[in-house]
Amino acid sequence: MKPLVYRKAKRARQKRVTRVKMHITKGDTVEVISGNDKGKRGRVIRAYPETGRIMVEGVNIRKKHQKPKQSGDGSVSEGGIIEKPMPIHHSNAMLIDPKSGEPTRIRKQRDKDGTVERIAVKSGQSIPRNR
């Protein structure tokens, strides 16, 4: 009979974070095209390129039950039910065309100086980056 040999367990390697190519950035005005908030418009508060999600103000509002907390300097933050926006996937939102005000797809075009600008497919007008 062979003696039992205890081997050290191998560590799990961390996954490399792959960024999702997103057409929407922070500060853009978007319209939600699918989901419970379909048709709502809002400004992008934050973009998460690692997961491909965006947080739009006034969209996907969830209630969080928060306990009152006491910080180190003695001040107490209030508890209760707080409403806060949660992220949605970037494919569920479309950029707003600056000329017509309708949702549009975008096309990317490289200028002569090498900068990439986003162009609205419907009107052909460039969409500035509002970071």
N, C-alpha and C positions, 0 to 999 in steps of 0.2 A: 504494500500500500504506500502511495506517495505521501510525503509530508505536506501539510497545508502551507502555501506560500502567500503571504499577504502583500499585495502590490499597491503601490501608491496610485490613487486615482488621477487620471490625466485631467488637467485643467481645461475647461471649455474656452475656446478662443472667442474673443469678441468679434462680432460681425463688423465689417467695414461699412461705414455710413455712405450710402449712395444718394447723391442729391437728385431730386426730381427736377427736370427742366420745366419751369413754370412760366406762363405768359403773364402772370399777375404779380405785382409787387406791392409793397406797403404804400398807402396813399392813393391807390387807384380807386375809381368809382366803378362798382360792379353791380350786375343784376343777377339774382339767383335764378337758375333755369330749371332746377329740379329739386324735389324734396318738399318738406312741409312749408317752407318759407318761399315757395316759388313765386316770382314776380316782385319780390322785395328788392329795393336798391339800398346800397350803403357804401361806406368808405372802408377800405381794408385797413384794419388796425395793425395786424401783424401777419407775417408770412412764415411758414415753417417748411423750408425746402427739403429737409430730411425726410419728412413724411408726406409732402405734397399737399399740405393743408393751408388754409387761410382763415383768419378770423375777421369777420365783417361785423361792423357795429349795427346792432338792432336785429341781427339774424341768428337763428339757432340759440335762443335765450333759454338757459336752464336755471333752475333754482338750486341753490346750495345752502344747506343748513349749517351755519357756522357758529361755533361756540365762542363766547367772549374770551379774549386772550389778554394776558397781562405781559407787557414788554419789560425789558430790563430797567427802563427809566421810570417805571411806576405807572405809566399811562395804560388805560384799559381800552382795548378796541371793542366796539359793540358787537354783540352776537345777534342772531336772528336769521331769517330767510333772506338770502341775497340773490338777486337775479344777475347773471353774468353771461356774456356771449361765449359760445364754444366754437372751436374750429369746424369748418366744413371742407370737403375736398375741392381742390381748385378746378376740377373739371365740371363742377356743378355751378360755376359762376362764369359770366361773360363780361368782358370789358364794355364800357359805355362809349359809343362813338362821340367824340367831342363836337362834331358838326351837327349831326341829326339827333343825338340824344337817345339813340336806340342801341340795343346790344349788338355787338359785332365781333367777328373773328379778327385775328390780327396776323399780319405778315411782317417778317423782319427783313430789314434792308440795311446793308452796310454802306456808309458814306465814304467819300473819297479819303477822309482823314482816318478811317478805320473804326469809327464809332458805329454801334448797331442801334438803329432806331426802330420803334414799333409803328407800324402803319395799319390803320383801320381798313379792312377789306371793303366795307360798304362805301365809304366816302373817299378813301385814298389819302386822308389827312393823317399826319404823324401824331402819335400819342406820347406826350412827354412823360418822363419818369418823375414821379413826385415822392422822392424818398425823404 
